[in-house]
């Protein structure tokens, strides 16, 4: 047998019989399955933290296997209807449907985790097969596959259920590479069969995650690395992968027609607002951080938002990162002549990482560990090749297996520990603030998790502590680049704290003790800033809608609009009734379908000594939202009254009921009808407004004049 040139692809180095080789490969596959299962054995109990809720538990499209849901998945984007991220991944969404509705997993996470694990395990075996094909030696190939299988950075793709796009795209790209190699070596109908498989794999990949399009570049890299004068194979392979790419482009043009470009928040990816060169140099700096996590994955985080990775400004750390990346690029260029196999794996890393590198265009995040799922193969392959080269150089045959074996054991232990971080938002937040203490969002995640973990909010001080850390990061940002969520939460927690302190000192003034007043004042400052940020966000969205020529009714409400209700409550605690009223009215403007804002408006009016106006506000909320809680509050208000309110409550067939024939109730009802109809008109439900008007006129005998001013009669409306 001729000696294999350095860096050249070869066959298994041992002169073993085919049967012995098959046995060895089978044992290697079993060992890889065992070590992978060992690393992820505690991942199956992890829940649905962060994006898992929106993409699985709250996406009605995946809750039932029906033709209508299939159409919705195929015709809409990945995050529909919650927003436009520019992502179209119907195969991934269909896989959630498969889990939720067909397998019946619903909101039980174990089944989803098994699918993720099996996908990852399949990818591990594909890596082993591809490594055998390209490296040629058994031990480097097996150790590479094992090292990659248990790498801790994969927890974000494997243990995190919605890391599935990376698993599916990885399977498509790895499988597609092998299918291409098979087609290049075959002929006739056999070649056609392999090419058909390549087309199917590419289609599955690109409709699972956009980065799978890099299969084209990986195939070209392979041919450029080991050119063999087989132009026909390359042409046919290119056609096979370009067909599904064309289908993807066509379908995306249909799905996103008329949609604006995806708008990524500055706080998620500061590069969107950076200058061209600053953005690129920061992205290069991030590459150095990715390299560090690949080799030393000790401190891992689910989030790297503002300001965990500051924009590049030429600091010592920036220059160190740039020089490291430059040295690696120079080394890769030299590898082309010295070791083609290592050159290919280095190029594989770059190409599979490029779509998420923020080098070509900004994406939704500045950094995410799941983006290393495929690129880590190439990095670890170079590490394995270097270890074996060192062993040969120093004539120590056991050096590489021992070093790599220790790494495999260490990675397995770290992965097993990392899986526990993904159990829920609380564990994820706690690990995040340790690994990414400068990210506002890790503190926000932990604050929200602490708040949700205790319905009594006895841990409000701990929530405030994390909220203040997030605010310390965000406060310097202008309103147009900031986020209102944490301001809303922190303001609410200071309100809760102030109420508790006030209850502990009931004999103090209306604002309570000095400590409670201080808490209310801090809540006021935070909520006022949050309102400014929310108004800036609303104005930005309104300008976008106007520019597109769409109706302003499409703007809708936001969860952050609750900040006006909280602001009203704080003003009320501090004794400023006028501002409390104004804030409540503003909140009703943005959240007309939320019962809480009517309850708050009623409290403000009661505090101002206007019980009848408070009754009207509660009546209005009851008419608009049909909320039974508001009905109960209204009945209690009537019971607490005197004189005219004595007839407000009557005994109905199902217990106490509001008596519309009572003069006070009738007056409140007719006054509330005006705003109720206005709200229906403003929310685009003219049909409901017309029905309400008819009911108030015919059933309750409300005066027609005020109603006609709000909703004039039209021909045929009677």
C-alpha angles and dihedrals in degrees: 000000000000118000114258115241117242112274093009123128112254145163131269105304097221118083092230126150118256090252092053091046091051090050091050092050091048092051090047091052091050091048091050091051091050096048092045092050090048092054094048099032093114096046097085095079095053113120136218105288126172114335092013089078096054097041098042117011096038100035106095090193091076097044098080133029101232139135091246093055091046089055091048091052094048096043101044139055128265095262097038128172096014096062148313115274094162090247124131113184110151095159090056092048090048089054089057088050088051090055099040103041110014100040089033095230093139109163094346107106103202096083093051090050092051091054090049092047094049091049090051091046090052089051090051090056090046090053090051091050094046092047091052088052096049105029096033098203123103103220098046089047095048094045092047091053092047093047092050093043095061101033109139094223089070092070089088090057100036109028091036102075095211089054083085095105089067091049093050094044090047092052091049095049097044093043091044092054091053092046090052092051090050092050091049091055096044135068141202120008091348090061091049090053092051091047091050088053090050090053092049093047092049092049092051090048101048092045089052099048132353095231090070087082086083089080085090091056093045091053091049090048090053093052093045090050096048106020111189105172093254101134093156092059091050093047093049092045091050091052090049092056098036094060095066090041089058089048090052093051091048093049093045090052088054096045096045098038109138092006119127120239114279111274112215119199116245090229091060095046117009089189090080089073099036125101119262098262096036090053093050094046091048090050089053089050089054090055089063089054091051089052090052092051091050093055098034110023096175103120108045127172137186090219140039100175127147121346104007090092109036118209113267113267103162099272123158090260091051092052092046090054093046093049091048093052091045091051091050092049090051090049092052091052090053090050091067090074099030105041120005093186092057089044091055093050092048090050090047089056093051096046097047091046097045099084091058098035097092087231099109096033137341117269133194097281138029093224140359129174094222088067087074094061095104101019090058089068092065094042093050091044089058089048092051093047090049091050093052091044089054090050091053093045094053093036092237106133095186096052099089098042092048095047093045092043091055090049091050091052092047093047091048092053092046092048091050089052093044092054090065089060089064094056093100143331092276095058091039092052094048093051090044096056089051095050099033106026093159094057112100090206097059088058090045092050091051093045092051092046092050090048092050094044095065119045090189090054092220085149093059092126091058090050090049091049092056091041092054090051090054092046091051088060096044104038095084092058121096116251092253092061098038133092124232100204099088092042089056093049096044091047091050092050092051087050090053091047092049092050091052093049089048091052089053091058105039094161094061125095123290089274090054126223123348087258093054091046089052090052091050092049091051089049089051094053093047095046093047089056090045091053091052090051092047091049090051090051092048092049091050091051091045091053090051092051091048091049089054091050093239130141116273088227087078089072093079125173131307130214086240091063087082085078089084092059090050091048090052090051092051093049088051091052090051092051099250101130097170094057090042089056093047092050092049092050089049090050091051088052092058100032106033093154097054114100092204094069092056090049090052092048089052091052091051092051092046090052088052090055095251104123095161092054088047089054090050091052092050091046090051091051091048091052094048101039103024086221115168092205091063089048090054092049090050092051091050090050091052092047091052091053129084140213110015093020091066091091095045095095123054135174110260131185090268098040133277114003139178111264110223092188090065109103095232094047092046091052092048090047095052092046091049091049092070097059091038090058092044090053092051090051093047091051092052097253102123089153091062091044090055091049091050092050092051091049094049091048100041104028102034103023096231116175111274097215100073091039092053090051090056096040114014117208116259127204109283095013094115 
